[in-house]
Amino acid sequence: MALPNALFFVKNAFRELGKPPGEIKLGSLFDGSGTMPLCAAMCGGHPVWASEVEPYPIAVTKTHLPNMKHLGSVTDIKGFLIEPVDIITFGSPCQDLSIAGKRAGLNGAKSGLFWEAIRIIWEMLLATGGKYPRFVIWENVPGALSSNKGKDFEVVLNELLHLREFAGGRADQSILQHGKWGGLRKLRSCCLSNCQCSMVGNPPAPAQSICCLRYS
């Protein structure tokens, strides 16, 4: 996700959490080059940990965010053992959801790693009595909307709603228009966020390139 769009979502999460920025902690799964943790730092928060397996992106984030802990593969992380955070962000692999791929969907070997993130979030929620995380942000390609005739996106929404039912809250759906990534990759990304009902409020007026849709 492009930095301005990621910053939009992180700023929104910070505002709705209603805590001093210096007290807000963020964890990032499928971290890439650390866009979400960087946004948290830009907002005055603390990017606590990240999960990434590719050496170069890890080197980038270690340079820019030297105090952030790297946890390795999502398959090795136990949500009840890692430090609880207010916000968990994850851009799970898109290859099986993208219209440029074979569209195996959430059953695919790569996009199916979505379930590892959900497992980690549930483990943290259960270990903290529903207190953490308080905000979840999921980002993916627009193909996620149509994968498996829309059934995969329905699954994603239902998983966020299950988290909401446990911790209380809402799910918002947004489609972001951002710069071209090259190749067959679409110009947009799909982003979902979910937060506790104690933090429900109207999202800020979006930038011109962002279309926000409320899902409730």
C-alpha angles and dihedrals in degrees: 000000000000115000097245092053093045089049090053092058096042092049089050091051092049092050094049094047088065094210130121106273091238090063096051118102126196132196123193127206120195083015102180109183094344104263095151095045089048090053090050090053091047088055092051096258133123121257097206106177143355139194119219133139104193113096099217097053089046090053090051094052092044088056096048099031106029095166096056114105119232115218102185124222120010088230090067098046122102111201092208092057103047125080111279115244136193094229131034118189125188135175098189117202113292102195096101093043099045121100086229091065138060090272100231085158124199088340090064121107093244106033088040087074084083085087092060090059092048090050092052092049092049092048091053093045092051093045092052098041092251094307099112136079098029095179132033126191122190122187130188145141122292088251086077087074094060102029112127088005091301095307094112092056089048088055091051091050092048092051091053090047090052088054088049092051090054098045100020122244147095141280123230124196122207134174113209124204110208143155122306115270095198135245117044094326114126123247093238139061132207117231130184128186131187129190142167121281090241087068099046112137142132114287117242120269104280125237116259092264095054128083113194124197122187115228114193 
